[in-house]
Amino acid sequence: MTEQRKSPRYRVFKKATIAFNRAGGIDCMVRNISDGGACLDVASPLGIPSDFDLLFTSDHAVRPCHVVWRTERRIGVAFH
């Protein structure tokens, strides 16, 4: 399989929140990250919209995201 990422991803283990509709959020774990996107562990991808803000717990950074792929427990996102 050919690597299609534009920038390298780095393994991390950071807590974050998937935020949308100003109605709280869904906890997740960032598994890897790059300048262009990230892989998120989630309990379930059901109900998570295609576009949302990813709020990093450790430094309170916010990244707008668009879902690129989904599996049963993971979501791949691209940063806007």
Residue pairs with C-beta under 8 A, 6 or more apart in sequence:
5 34
5 36
5 37
6 35
6 36
7 34
7 35
7 36
8 34
9 32
9 33
9 34
9 37
9 38
9 39
10 32
10 33
10 34
11 31
11 32
12 30
12 31
12 32
12 33
13 29
13 30
13 31
14 29
14 30
14 33
14 56
14 57
14 58
15 27
15 28
15 29
15 30
15 56
15 57
15 58
16 27
16 28
16 29
16 30
16 40
16 54
16 55
16 56
16 57
17 25
17 26
17 27
17 28
17 54
17 55
17 57
18 25
18 26
18 27
18 28
18 40
18 42
18 48
18 52
18 53
18 54
18 55
19 25
19 52
19 53
19 54
19 55
19 62
20 48
20 49
20 51
20 52
20 53
25 55
26 42
26 43
26 47
26 48
27 43
28 40
28 41
28 42
28 54
28 75
29 40
29 41
30 38
30 39
30 40
30 41
30 54
30 56
31 38
31 39
31 40
31 41
31 74
32 38
32 39
33 39
35 79
36 78
36 79
37 65
37 68
37 76
37 77
37 78
37 79
38 54
38 63
38 65
38 76
38 77
38 79
39 74
39 75
39 76
39 77
40 54
40 74
40 75
40 76
40 77
41 73
41 74
42 48
42 73
42 74
42 75
43 73
44 72
44 73
45 70
45 71
45 72
45 73
45 74
45 75
48 67
48 75
49 67
50 66
50 67
51 64
51 65
51 66
51 67
52 64
52 65
53 62
53 63
53 64
53 65
54 62
54 63
54 64
54 65
54 77
55 61
55 62
56 62
56 63
63 79
63 80
64 79
64 80
65 77
65 78
65 79
65 80
66 77
66 78
66 80
67 75
67 76
67 77
68 76
68 77
68 78
69 75
69 76
70 76
